[in-house]
Amino acid sequence: MQPQFIVNEKGERVSVILSIEDYNELLEEMEDLTTIASRAGEPTTPHEQVIAELKADGLL
């Protein structure tokens, strides 16, 4: 990622320019983080249980 910055008359960064690829990647990361945060309170299933269930169903 190689962002370019727009600065004001004081030299303070006020805006950023990203390639469309970098912008889309950031959007995807934000969506992933939003999903993770929204599921924070959901119950989890231990890895061992998932493997056992997949084996029982003949999927592993």
For each residue, the residues with C-beta under 8 A, 3 or more apart:
1: 18 22 25
2: 19 22
3: 16 17 18 22
4: 16 17
5: 13 15 16 17
6: 13 14 15 16 17
7: 10 11 12 13 14
8: 11 12 14
9:
10: 7
11: 7 8
12: 7 8
13: 5 6 7 16
14: 6 7 8
15: 5 6
16: 3 4 5 6 13
17: 3 4 5 6
18: 1 3 22 23 26
19: 2 22 23
20: 23 24
21: 24 25
22: 1 2 3 18 19 25 26
23: 18 19 20 26 27
24: 20 21 27 28
25: 1 21 22 28 29
26: 18 22 23 29 30
27: 23 24 30 31
28: 24 25 31 32
29: 25 26 32 33
30: 26 27 33 34
31: 27 28 34 35
32: 28 29 35 36
33: 29 30 36 37
34: 30 31 37 38
35: 31 32 38 39
36: 32 33 39 40
37: 33 34 40
38: 34 35
39: 35 36 42
40: 36 37
41:
42: 39
43:
44:
45: 49 50
46: 49 50
47: 50 51
48: 51 52
49: 45 46 52 53
50: 45 46 47 53 54
51: 47 48 54 55 60
52: 48 49 55 56
53: 49 50 56 57
54: 50 51 57 59 60
55: 51 52 58 59 60
56: 52 53
57: 53 54
58: 55
59: 54 55
60: 51 54 55
